[in-house]
Amino acid sequence: MPERVILHADCNNFFASCECLERPELKNVPMAVAGDPENRVGVVVAKNELAKRYGVRTTDTVYAARKKCPGIVFVSPRHDWYAKISRRVNAIYCEYTPYVEPASIDESYLDVTRVLPSCGLTARQLADELRRRVREEIGITISVGVSFCKVFAKMGSDYKKPDATTVITRENYRELLWPLPVSELLFAGSAAVKALSKREIRTIGDLAQAAPEELRGWLGKQGDMLWRYANGIDDEPVRLFGEAREIKSVSRGRTFRRDLLTDMEIRTAVVFLTDEVARTLRRHGLKGEVVSVQIRRPDMTEIQRQTTLERHTHLQLELQKAALQLVAENWRTGDPIRAMTVGVTKLAPDGDVAEQVSMFDLMGDAAAGRDRRERLEAAVEALRVKHGDGSITLGYQQNEDIGIGRARPSEPSD
C-alpha cells in the first residue's frame, strides 16, 4: 500500500475575498466582514490582508477594529453568496478525486493517493495546480498543506499564507512543526496548553517527546490524542464528497439585542435554545446524554458548564431543566448575559439507546409522564412540519426586545 497523500485546502480570508469578487474596489482598502451592530453581533468574522496589517483580528468587535484601523470599511455577511463560491471551489477539487471532505465552508480535505500515479504530477505540483485554477477561474486564493495525514495537512495549510503550498513529510515534520508552540497543534485548547505549560511542555516537540502515560494522567484521553497528533499518528480517512458526517454534537446559540438581566429573560432564552436543540436531535433521530451551557459576558469573557443526564434524551423539557439548573448553579441573578449557547453531546441513535428504568419509575408515574411528553413533542414537531416552524412553540414567551420572537408560519402543506 502506498503512503497516503492528503491535501488540506484553505481559502484565504474567505468571506472578505468573496466580497471583493463583486466589489473589486474593496481589494485596495482595509475591509472586514462583520455582523449587524444594531443587533449586537458586530464582530469581525473575516478581514482582508490590508486590515490584517493594522492588527485587525477575527472576533474583534467593530469598535475595536475601527480603533485599530480608523479607515476600515465594513460589509455585512452574505452567507448564501459564500456558500455558492464554496460549491464552485469544491467542484474544482472533485475533478481530481472523489475523496473531498469539506471541513467547513472554506476548508476541505482531499485524498489524492490513488490519482497521483495517473495524473503525472507530484503532490506539490497538484497542490500548485489547484491553487492556480482557483485563483484564475474563481478569483480567490487558497493555501494548501500536503502531508501523509489529515492533522499535518491542516497544519501545512496554516504554515504559510496566503496562496502557498507547504509539504510536510515524515522527513521534515520535526524540523517544521516541533519548534512551534503547543497552541498551534490541532485540538490543543487553551486549558490543555496551560496545563502543559505548567509542566514545562511548551512546544509541539516537547509534547511529542513526553511520556504518553504522564500526558494521560494530566489530560485524560485528550493527552493520548495530542501525543499522537504531535507525532503524526492519525489514520482518520477522508470521506467521499457528499457522504454524511457523523453528528457528534448539536448546539444553538444567540447573541441578544441587549444584555439579559432578569430570571424571566434568561428562562426565555434557555427555553428557546433548548427547543431548537431538541428539534434538531429529533429530526436526525438522535438523543444526547450531556447538556452544556456557555455564557458570554458583555466584556466577552465566557464560562462553560456541563452536566450528564440520567438517560439519553431529545425531550425539550428535560434539556430545558438541565440547562436552567446549570445557569442557576453558576450564574448570579442580575449579572448581564450578552450571549448564550446550549449544546448536547454524547449522542446516540434513538433506536440504539437502551432505557434504564428504575424500580421507583415502575412504581410511580415517571415513565407514563415521560411517555406523554414524548407524544406531545412529537405532535408539536408534526404540526411544525405541516404548518411551518412558527406555527407553535413549546412554552417560551416572545421577547423582541432581546431578539427572540416567533417565526412567521408558512403556508400549510397538502
C-alpha positions in Angstrom: 0.0 0.0 0.0 1.4 3.4 -0.9 1.6 6.0 1.8 -1.4 8.3 1.9 -1.2 11.7 0.3 -3.6 14.1 1.9 -4.2 17.7 1.0 -5.9 20.4 3.1 -7.0 23.3 1.0 -7.9 26.5 2.9 -9.5 29.6 1.2 -7.6 32.7 2.3 -9.7 35.4 4.1 -12.7 33.7 2.5 -15.6 35.9 3.3 -13.6 39.0 2.6 -12.3 37.5 -0.7 -15.8 36.6 -1.8 -17.0 40.2 -1.2 -14.1 41.5 -3.3 -15.3 39.4 -6.3 -18.3 41.6 -6.7 -16.7 44.8 -5.4 -13.1 44.9 -6.6 -12.6 48.3 -5.1 -12.5 46.6 -1.7 -9.2 45.0 -2.6 -7.5 48.4 -2.2 -8.8 49.4 1.2 -8.7 47.8 4.7 -12.0 45.9 4.9 -13.7 43.4 7.1 -16.9 41.4 7.1 -18.8 42.0 10.4 -22.2 41.2 11.8 -25.0 43.7 12.5 -24.0 46.1 15.3 -27.7 47.1 15.8 -28.5 43.5 16.8 -25.3 43.3 19.0 -23.4 40.9 16.7 -20.9 43.5 15.5 -17.9 41.1 15.5 -15.3 40.8 12.7 -15.7 37.4 11.0 -13.2 38.0 8.2 -10.8 40.6 7.1 -8.5 41.3 4.2 -4.7 41.5 4.2 -4.7 45.3 4.4 -6.8 45.2 7.6 -4.7 42.4 9.0 -1.6 44.7 8.7 -3.3 47.1 11.1 -3.7 44.3 13.7 -7.4 43.7 13.0 -8.3 40.2 14.0 -11.2 37.8 13.6 -13.5 38.1 16.7 -12.6 41.8 17.2 -15.6 43.9 17.9 -16.5 46.6 15.3 -15.4 49.2 17.8 -12.0 47.6 18.5 -11.4 47.1 14.7 -12.2 50.7 14.0 -10.0 51.8 16.8 -7.0 49.9 15.3 -7.8 51.0 11.7 -9.9 54.2 11.6 -10.4 53.9 7.8 -11.6 50.3 7.8 -14.7 49.5 5.6 -17.3 47.1 7.0 -19.6 45.0 4.9 -22.4 42.7 6.2 -22.0 38.9 5.7 -23.9 37.2 2.9 -23.8 33.5 3.6 -25.7 32.4 0.5 -23.0 34.1 -1.6 -20.2 32.5 0.3 -21.9 29.0 0.0 -22.1 29.5 -3.8 -18.4 30.2 -4.1 -17.6 27.3 -1.8 -19.5 24.9 -4.1 -17.5 26.2 -7.1 -14.2 25.7 -5.3 -15.2 22.1 -4.2 -16.3 21.4 -7.8 -12.7 22.0 -8.9 -11.4 19.7 -6.2 -13.8 17.0 -7.2 -12.4 17.0 -10.8 -9.3 15.4 -9.3 -10.6 13.0 -6.7 -13.9 11.8 -5.3 -12.4 11.9 -1.8 -13.2 15.5 -1.0 -14.3 16.2 2.6 -15.4 19.8 3.4 -14.3 20.6 6.9 -16.1 24.0 6.8 -17.4 26.4 4.2 -13.8 27.4 3.3 -11.7 24.3 4.1 -11.6 20.8 2.5 -9.5 17.7 2.8 -8.6 15.8 -0.3 -7.2 12.3 -0.5 -5.2 12.1 -3.8 -3.3 8.9 -3.1 -4.9 7.0 -5.9 -4.9 9.7 -8.5 -1.3 10.9 -8.3 0.2 8.0 -10.4 -2.2 8.6 -13.3 -2.1 12.4 -13.4 1.6 12.7 -13.9 2.1 15.3 -11.1 3.8 15.2 -7.8 1.8 16.1 -4.7 3.3 19.6 -4.6 2.6 20.1 -8.3 -1.0 19.0 -7.9 -1.5 21.4 -5.0 0.1 24.2 -7.0 -2.3 23.4 -9.9 -5.3 23.6 -7.6 -4.1 27.0 -6.3 -3.7 28.3 -9.9 -7.1 27.1 -11.0 -9.0 28.5 -8.0 -7.1 31.8 -8.4 -7.7 32.1 -12.2 -11.2 30.5 -12.5 -12.8 31.9 -9.3 -10.7 34.8 -8.3 -9.8 33.9 -4.8 -6.7 32.3 -3.4 -6.1 29.1 -1.3 -3.3 27.8 0.7 -2.6 24.0 0.6 -1.0 21.7 3.1 0.3 18.4 1.8 1.1 15.5 4.1 0.6 11.8 5.0 -2.2 12.5 7.5 -5.1 15.0 8.0 -3.6 16.7 11.0 -0.3 17.6 9.4 -2.1 18.6 6.1 -4.2 21.0 8.1 -1.1 22.4 9.9 0.6 22.7 6.5 -2.1 24.9 5.1 -1.8 27.2 8.1 2.0 27.2 8.0 2.3 29.8 5.2 -0.4 32.1 3.8 -1.7 33.4 1.6 -1.6 31.5 -1.7 1.1 29.0 -0.7 1.8 25.3 -0.7 3.6 23.6 2.2 4.6 20.0 2.1 5.1 18.2 5.4 6.8 14.8 5.2 8.0 12.1 7.5 11.4 13.5 7.0 10.8 17.2 7.7 7.8 17.4 10.2 10.1 17.5 13.2 12.0 20.4 11.7 8.9 22.3 10.6 6.4 21.6 13.3 8.1 20.6 16.5 9.5 24.1 17.2 6.0 25.6 17.1 4.1 26.3 20.4 1.7 23.6 21.6 -1.2 26.0 20.9 -0.5 25.6 17.1 -1.4 21.8 17.3 -4.8 20.9 16.1 -7.3 20.5 19.0 -4.9 21.8 21.7 -7.3 24.1 23.6 -6.3 26.8 26.0 -6.9 24.7 29.1 -4.6 21.9 27.8 -1.9 24.4 26.7 -2.0 26.0 30.2 -1.8 22.6 32.0 1.1 21.5 29.8 3.0 24.8 30.2 3.0 24.3 34.0 4.9 21.1 33.3 7.5 22.8 31.0 5.8 21.4 27.8 5.7 24.4 25.6 6.4 23.3 22.1 4.9 20.5 19.9 8.3 18.8 20.1 8.2 18.8 23.9 4.7 17.3 23.7 5.8 14.6 21.1 8.7 13.5 23.3 6.7 13.5 26.6 5.7 10.2 28.2 2.2 9.2 26.9 1.2 7.8 30.3 2.1 11.1 32.0 0.1 13.1 29.5 -2.8 10.7 30.1 -2.6 11.4 33.8 -2.6 15.1 33.3 -5.2 15.4 30.5 -7.0 12.1 30.3 -7.9 10.9 26.8 -7.0 14.2 25.3 -3.4 13.6 26.4 -3.3 10.5 24.3 -4.8 12.3 21.3 -2.4 15.3 21.4 0.6 13.0 21.8 -0.5 11.0 18.7 -1.1 14.2 16.7 2.3 15.7 17.7 3.9 12.5 16.3 1.9 12.4 13.1 -0.1 9.4 14.2 -3.5 10.0 12.5 -5.3 7.5 10.3 -8.7 9.2 10.0 -9.9 8.7 6.4 -11.0 11.5 4.0 -14.7 10.9 3.3 -16.2 10.7 -0.2 -17.7 14.1 -1.3 -21.3 14.3 -0.1 -21.0 11.5 2.4 -22.8 12.5 5.5 -20.6 13.2 8.5 -21.4 11.7 11.9 -23.1 14.3 14.1 -21.2 14.4 17.4 -22.9 17.4 19.0 -25.8 19.7 18.5 -25.8 23.3 19.8 -27.7 26.5 19.3 -26.5 30.0 20.4 -27.8 33.5 20.3 -26.2 36.9 20.8 -29.0 39.0 22.3 -30.1 42.5 21.2 -29.4 43.7 24.7 -28.0 42.0 27.8 -30.2 39.6 29.7 -30.8 40.8 33.2 -33.8 39.1 34.7 -34.7 35.5 35.5 -37.6 35.6 33.1 -35.4 36.8 30.2 -32.8 34.0 31.0 -35.6 31.5 31.1 -37.0 32.7 27.8 -33.5 32.3 26.2 -32.9 28.9 27.6 -36.3 27.5 26.6 -35.9 29.0 23.1 -32.4 27.5 22.6 -33.3 24.0 24.0 -36.4 24.0 21.8 -34.1 24.5 18.8 -31.6 21.8 20.0 -34.4 19.3 20.7 -35.9 19.8 17.3 -32.6 19.2 15.6 -32.0 16.0 17.6 -35.4 14.6 16.8 -35.1 15.4 13.1 -31.8 13.5 13.0 -33.1 10.6 15.1 -30.6 11.2 17.9 -30.6 11.5 21.7 -28.0 13.1 23.9 -26.6 12.5 27.4 -24.5 15.5 28.2 -26.0 19.1 28.3 -23.7 22.1 28.3 -24.3 25.8 28.7 -21.9 28.5 27.6 -22.5 32.1 28.8 -20.7 35.2 27.4 -20.5 38.3 29.5 -20.6 41.9 28.0 -16.7 42.0 28.3 -16.6 38.9 26.1 -15.3 36.6 28.8 -17.1 33.3 29.0 -17.9 30.4 31.3 -19.0 26.9 30.2 -20.5 24.2 32.4 -22.0 20.8 31.6 -23.9 18.0 33.3 -24.6 14.4 32.5 -28.2 13.3 32.4 -29.6 10.1 33.9 -30.6 8.9 30.4 -30.2 9.9 26.8 -33.0 12.2 25.6 -34.2 14.5 22.9 -37.1 15.9 25.0 -37.0 19.7 25.1 -38.4 19.7 28.7 -35.5 17.6 30.0 -32.9 19.6 28.2 -34.5 22.8 29.5 -34.5 21.6 33.1 -30.8 20.6 32.9 -29.8 23.9 31.2 -31.7 26.1 33.7 -30.1 24.2 36.6 -26.7 24.8 35.2 -27.4 28.5 34.9 -28.9 28.7 38.4 -25.8 27.0 39.9 -23.2 29.0 38.1 -24.7 32.5 37.4 -25.7 35.2 39.8 -29.1 36.8 39.1 -28.7 40.3 37.8 -25.3 39.7 36.2 -25.7 40.7 32.5 -25.6 38.0 29.8 -24.6 39.1 26.3 -24.8 35.7 24.6 -25.7 32.1 25.4 -25.2 28.7 23.8 -26.8 25.4 24.8 -25.4 22.2 23.5 -25.9 18.4 23.7 -23.1 15.8 23.3 -22.6 12.1 23.8 -25.1 11.4 21.1 -26.6 8.0 20.1 -29.2 6.9 17.5 -32.7 6.9 19.0 -33.1 3.1 18.4 -29.7 2.2 19.9 -30.4 3.8 23.3 -31.3 1.3 26.0 -33.7 2.8 28.6 -32.8 2.0 32.2 -36.0 2.3 34.2 -35.6 2.2 38.0 -37.9 0.4 40.4 -39.2 3.7 41.6 -40.0 4.7 38.0 -42.0 1.5 37.7 -43.9 2.1 40.9 -44.7 5.7 40.1 -45.9 7.9 37.2 -42.4 8.9 35.9 -42.4 6.5 32.9 -46.0 7.4 32.0 -45.3 11.1 32.3 -42.2 10.8 30.1 -44.2 8.9 27.5 -46.9 11.6 27.4 -44.2 14.3 27.0 -42.7 12.2 24.1 -46.1 12.1 22.3 -46.7 15.8 22.9 -43.3 16.9 21.5 -43.7 14.5 18.5 -47.1 16.0 17.8 -45.7 19.6 18.0 -43.0 18.7 15.6 -45.6 17.1 13.2 -47.5 20.4 13.3 -44.4 22.4 12.6 -43.5 20.3 9.6 -47.1 20.7 8.2 -47.8 24.3 9.0 -44.4 25.9 9.4 -41.8 26.4 12.2 -43.6 29.4 13.7 -47.0 27.7 14.0 -46.5 26.5 17.5 -43.9 26.9 20.3 -43.1 25.0 23.4 -43.7 27.5 26.2 -41.4 30.3 25.7 -42.5 33.9 25.6 -41.7 36.1 22.7 -39.4 39.0 23.6 -38.5 41.1 20.7 -36.5 43.4 23.0 -33.9 40.7 23.4 -34.3 39.3 19.9 -36.5 36.3 20.5 -39.7 36.1 18.6 -41.8 33.6 16.7 -41.1 32.7 13.1 -43.9 33.5 10.7 -46.0 30.4 10.0 -45.7 29.2 6.4 -48.5 28.1 4.1 -50.0 24.7 5.1 -48.7 21.7 3.1 -51.0 19.4 1.2 
